[in-house]
Amino acid sequence: MNPIASRADSTSLMGMTKSLPNPDVIITHESDLDGLVAGVLLQRLARKLFGRKVPLEAYHYNIWKQREPREKSAWVTDLSFEARLDRANWVVVDHHATEATPKQAQLIHDVTKSAGRLCYELCQQEGLGSPALDRLVHLNDVADLFLEDDPDFELATDYANLVKHYQFWNLHSLIGGELEQLIEHPLLEVMEVKRRVENPLGYEWSKSNVAELSPTVGYVETIIGNNNLIVHQLLEQKATRYPVLVTLFKRTNNLVIASFRSRNGEALRVAEKFQGGGHANASGATLPKAVRNVAEAVYYMRQVFAAKKETSFNSLENLFAEIESGAKR
Ligand SMILES: [Mn+2]
């Protein structure tokens, strides 16, 4: 592999598949439809190129950050390119903003397309395209890039919610790894009903339950409905005075996740304050382990925002001590 040609934007993808190394593993993002589509498509591409089934692994960001990149060769998709992945015979196909520049890895990168789209373009070069996949990748693009003006926007969010609701591996098992089976899948009807019934109720409730974390960041409580759409609608209709809105939820592993949304690019910088990442207007962060629930998360985040201005509050230990004492109140 020619290391000089290590960075490709998707306009120069032609012939790209010929330079891909035979991977020991394919790694994708566990949290959404884009990760599922991208990962499964790369598995198909590897089968086409190398005639074998390469194992697929999926991770949420926080676990992924702790996983050693130990394989001699791997393909990674829908997870941000970072310096630690800059390894010979590693390939990253991704669309998240990144500051790292590849010297050894191959980076196929375009922030204007979904990861699924980038993987599909590679597949198409190898004759793996089909009308069903065209459709699915389109819907995935619309949902993942939040293309709200697209006529398929609502339907696309239903598709994306299949993964949110049933989770990556459950859904993967249910469709036997055949992405085409997602098209017009009966479970979409469940997503549609949830959207129609739950979202208006959730929107009205959340609108009256927004709390200030900083003068520019509001925390939106969510109890029902599609949080993503509800927060989007709150921003769209300027229903609050905050340019950045946060939702919080607790994972099964007890970590609290903060999800940041904005309309003018402010969300990413806020996520970065919490060691998170993602897109300019849609980003997320996993809060430290010491933050054990949503109430503590609200407290912690307020302290982090306040700490920026007050130098007296500058160490993380202090913050954790504060959380501890706050929890005992
Ligand atoms: Mn994505």
Residues whose N, C-alpha, C, O or C-beta is under 5 A from the ligand:
A	BS01	MN	D34 D78 A115 D144
